[in-house]
Amino acid sequence: MYNFENTLNELKSRLNGRKLVSGKDIVALGLVGSDATLTNWRKRGDGPPYLRISMGKYLFPVDGLLEWVASTLHTPKTEGEG
């Protein structure tokens, strides 16, 4: 069975105690395909929480990012479940 806590712990360890990450960092972690995806989500009001540092420059608080990742978990129903 899949253990989501292991995934979150792996992400935390890869972030090395950082408090803020860039969109490129999120792409490098494999959480999204491109920085453009994050831009589109920001414009729609979706995606992880962010801080606008300056025009066109955004950083993402790691705690908020991890909460957002956890909120996107979808568990499909298995056969026989309602």
TIMI-113571 format. One line per 8 residues: their letters; for each residue x, y, z of N, C-alpha, C. Coordinates in pm, 1 decimal. Example, Ala and Ser with C-alpha at 12.3 -4.5 7.8 and 13.67 -1.06 7.14 Angstrom:
AS> 1319.0,-569.0,780.0,1230.0,-450.0,780.0,1320.0,-330.0,780.0 ~ 1285.0,-225.0,708.0,1367.0,-106.0,714.0,1290.0,3.0,787.0;
***
This chain:
MYNFENTL> 83.5,-118.0,0.0,0.0,0.0,0.0,88.7,125.3,0.0 ~ 41.8,227.3,-69.4,115.4,353.0,-81.9,114.9,428.3,51.0 ~ 230.7,480.7,90.2,242.7,555.8,214.6,273.9,700.9,181.6 ~ 171.5,786.2,190.1,186.1,926.2,153.9,279.3,1000.2,248.3 ~ 281.8,960.6,374.8,372.2,1024.4,471.4,517.6,1009.4,427.3 ~ 551.3,895.0,369.7,687.9,875.7,319.4,719.7,975.6,209.0 ~ 621.9,1003.1,124.0,642.1,1099.3,15.9,666.9,1238.7,72.2 ~ 585.5,1279.8,169.4,604.9,1411.0,230.2,739.4,1420.6,301.0;
NELKSRLN> 777.7,1315.2,371.0,907.8,1314.8,439.0,1022.6,1322.3,339.2 ~ 1008.9,1255.2,226.0,1111.5,1261.1,121.3,1123.6,1404.1,67.2 ~ 1009.9,1468.4,43.4,1012.8,1607.6,-3.6,1081.0,1697.8,98.5 ~ 1046.7,1681.8,225.6,1108.7,1762.5,330.9,1259.7,1744.0,332.6 ~ 1305.2,1621.0,318.9,1449.6,1595.9,322.3,1519.0,1655.9,200.1 ~ 1452.9,1654.0,85.3,1511.9,1711.6,-35.6,1518.8,1864.1,-28.6 ~ 1436.4,1924.6,56.6,1435.8,2069.6,70.5,1538.9,2119.1,171.4 ~ 1603.7,2028.7,242.8,1715.4,2062.1,332.4,1685.6,2176.0,429.2;
GRKLVSGK> 1568.9,2178.5,489.6,1538.3,2279.6,590.0,1509.7,2418.0,536.3 ~ 1498.7,2432.1,404.5,1469.4,2563.7,347.1,1328.7,2608.0,386.0 ~ 1308.1,2736.6,397.3,1177.4,2793.3,431.7,1101.5,2843.5,310.0 ~ 1175.8,2883.4,205.4,1116.3,2934.6,81.5,1181.6,2866.5,-37.8 ~ 1102.5,2842.1,-142.5,1156.7,2784.9,-265.8,1100.6,2861.2,-385.6 ~ 1171.2,2853.7,-495.5,1127.4,2918.3,-619.4,1042.8,2821.4,-701.8 ~ 980.4,2874.8,-805.0,905.7,2789.7,-896.7,996.4,2686.6,-962.9 ~ 1117.9,2726.6,-994.9,1213.2,2633.0,-1056.6,1246.9,2518.7,-961.0;
DIVALGLV> 1253.4,2550.3,-831.1,1277.0,2444.8,-732.0,1160.8,2344.4,-731.7 ~ 1039.5,2396.5,-741.6,921.4,2309.4,-741.4,921.1,2220.4,-864.6 ~ 959.8,2275.8,-978.6,971.3,2196.2,-1100.9,1078.6,2088.8,-1082.9 ~ 1193.7,2126.5,-1025.7,1303.1,2031.2,-1004.6,1261.7,1917.6,-911.5 ~ 1171.5,1946.4,-817.7,1121.1,1841.5,-728.1,1024.7,1747.2,-798.7 ~ 979.9,1786.2,-917.2,887.6,1702.3,-993.1,741.8,1720.6,-953.0 ~ 711.1,1829.9,-883.7,573.5,1852.1,-839.0,486.2,1912.8,-947.5 ~ 546.2,1985.6,-1039.7,476.2,2040.5,-1156.9,568.9,2028.0,-1276.5;
GSDATLTN> 511.7,2038.5,-1395.4,590.6,2021.7,-1516.4,671.0,2143.6,-1555.9 ~ 619.5,2263.4,-1521.6,691.5,2384.3,-1562.8,653.9,2501.4,-1473.7 ~ 739.9,2602.5,-1476.1,712.5,2725.9,-1403.1,589.3,2794.0,-1462.2 ~ 565.0,2774.1,-1591.8,447.0,2832.1,-1657.1,318.2,2776.3,-1595.6 ~ 320.2,2650.8,-1553.9,203.7,2591.7,-1487.6,174.8,2667.2,-1358.2 ~ 278.0,2694.5,-1279.4,260.0,2770.2,-1155.9,204.5,2910.3,-1184.9 ~ 252.5,2973.4,-1290.8,203.3,3105.5,-1330.3,54.9,3098.6,-1363.3 ~ 16.0,2998.4,-1440.6,-125.0,2983.3,-1476.5,-210.7,2960.1,-1352.3;
WRKRGDGP> -163.7,2877.1,-1261.3,-238.6,2850.2,-1138.7,-252.7,2976.8,-1055.1 ~ -145.4,3056.5,-1044.6,-153.0,3181.6,-969.4,-259.4,3272.5,-1027.9 ~ -262.4,3282.6,-1160.1,-359.9,3369.4,-1227.2,-502.8,3321.8,-1204.1 ~ -522.1,3190.7,-1190.4,-655.2,3133.5,-1164.9,-689.8,3129.3,-1016.6 ~ -590.1,3152.0,-931.0,-612.9,3142.6,-787.6,-597.9,3001.7,-733.5 ~ -533.8,2914.8,-809.7,-509.0,2776.0,-770.3,-362.4,2759.1,-731.6 ~ -326.8,2636.7,-699.5,-186.8,2604.2,-673.8,-143.9,2635.7,-532.0 ~ -15.0,2618.4,-506.4,37.7,2639.1,-371.4,41.3,2787.5,-334.2;
PYLRISMG> 37.5,2818.0,-203.9,48.6,2957.8,-160.6,185.0,3015.4,-198.7 ~ 186.8,3145.8,-221.7,310.8,3209.6,-267.0,323.7,3349.1,-208.4 ~ 445.3,3400.7,-216.0,475.8,3539.3,-179.5,523.3,3610.1,-305.4 ~ 467.7,3726.6,-331.8,516.0,3806.8,-443.5,628.8,3894.2,-390.5 ~ 748.4,3869.3,-438.5,867.1,3941.0,-392.4,885.2,4071.0,-470.7 ~ 866.4,4063.9,-601.3,873.4,4180.6,-688.4,802.0,4144.6,-817.8 ~ 799.5,4237.7,-911.1,731.7,4212.4,-1037.9,787.1,4085.3,-1103.1 ~ 701.7,3985.8,-1117.1,742.5,3861.8,-1182.4,826.5,3768.5,-1097.9;
KYLFPVDG> 846.8,3800.1,-971.7,930.4,3716.1,-883.8,844.4,3666.7,-767.4 ~ 832.1,3534.2,-758.3,750.3,3471.1,-656.1,830.2,3364.8,-582.7 ~ 805.2,3352.9,-454.9,862.7,3245.5,-375.0,748.5,3173.2,-303.6 ~ 772.8,3047.9,-273.8,670.8,2963.1,-214.6,717.1,2915.8,-77.4 ~ 640.1,2946.1,29.4,675.6,2895.7,162.2,666.3,2742.2,163.3 ~ 770.0,2677.5,211.8,775.5,2530.8,210.1,659.5,2469.5,287.9 ~ 626.4,2525.6,404.6,515.4,2469.2,482.0,385.4,2472.2,401.8 ~ 358.3,2584.8,336.1,238.9,2596.1,252.8,242.4,2502.3,133.9;
LLEWVAST> 361.0,2487.4,75.5,376.8,2395.8,-36.9,345.2,2252.5,4.2 ~ 398.0,2210.2,119.2,373.0,2073.9,166.8,225.4,2052.5,201.0 ~ 161.8,2154.1,258.6,17.8,2144.5,286.3,-60.1,2133.4,156.4 ~ -20.6,2210.7,56.8,-87.7,2205.5,-72.4,-70.4,2067.7,-135.8 ~ 52.0,2013.0,-130.1,75.9,1878.6,-185.1,-16.5,1778.5,-115.6 ~ -24.7,1785.7,16.8,-110.5,1693.5,91.9,-257.4,1710.0,52.0 ~ -299.0,1832.6,22.4,-439.6,1856.7,-12.8,-475.0,1803.5,-151.1 ~ -375.4,1774.9,-233.5,-402.4,1726.3,-369.1,-411.2,1574.3,-377.2;
LHTPKTEG> -390.8,1506.4,-264.3,-396.0,1359.9,-263.8,-538.5,1312.7,-289.4 ~ -553.3,1230.0,-389.4,-682.2,1169.0,-421.7,-665.4,1019.0,-413.1 ~ -749.3,954.2,-335.4,-742.4,810.4,-320.7,-860.1,749.2,-395.6 ~ -832.5,674.8,-502.8,-942.4,614.3,-577.6,-1010.0,505.6,-494.0 ~ -1138.4,489.8,-518.3,-1212.0,384.5,-451.3,-1169.4,249.6,-508.0 ~ -1162.9,150.2,-420.6,-1131.1,16.4,-467.4,-1259.6,-55.8,-500.4 ~ -1247.1,-160.6,-574.3,-1363.3,-237.8,-615.8,-1443.5,-282.1,-492.7 ~ -1572.6,-263.7,-497.8,-1659.1,-302.3,-388.0,-1689.6,-190.7,-291.1;
EG> -1617.3,-76.2,-301.3,-1647.5,37.1,-214.7,-1754.4,122.7,-279.1 ~ -1837.9,184.7,-195.4,-1952.9,263.8,-235.8,-1926.6,376.7,-323.5;
***
